[in-house]
Amino acid sequence: MARYWPGRSLLDLWRGTLSWRELRVFLSHLPHDSATARAVRGSTPEEEAWTLDRQLLATIADAVRENTFATIKLGGDPKKTGRLKPPRPIPRPGVEQPKSNVIRFGGRHGSGAKQLAQVFGRPAANQ
């Protein structure tokens, strides 16, 4: 209360200088990032730090990293880029990280491109 309403305290209720209505209005209009609003929502400060803007920036950063990886993988020498792994996304609260970046296809490890190429009778793009 002292942070958002300097000079006032809950003791003002007892003193008679603060009404219950004023307290209710104050609490209902607290900023989204206040400790009281977080406690009412039941969220942690780490979860609250991830605003929509930060979520979108993390998504953009992940997309740029994936695009860079794809560009290097497709345009690079297969001998040098063969062991290159896709980038992991930026960790976000409430989202579990995948166990592995390896894509499984037909029960075997690998990107699946070679197995798909065999099925369709064409060479894989980076062979």
Protein Blocks (a to p, Z undefined) as FASTA:
>chain_A
ZZmmghiafklmmnopacfklmmmmmmmgcfkbmklmmmnopafklmmmcfklmmmmmmm
mmmmmmmmmmmmmmmcfklmmmpccddddddehiacdfbfcdceehiacehlmmmmmmno
pacfkZZ
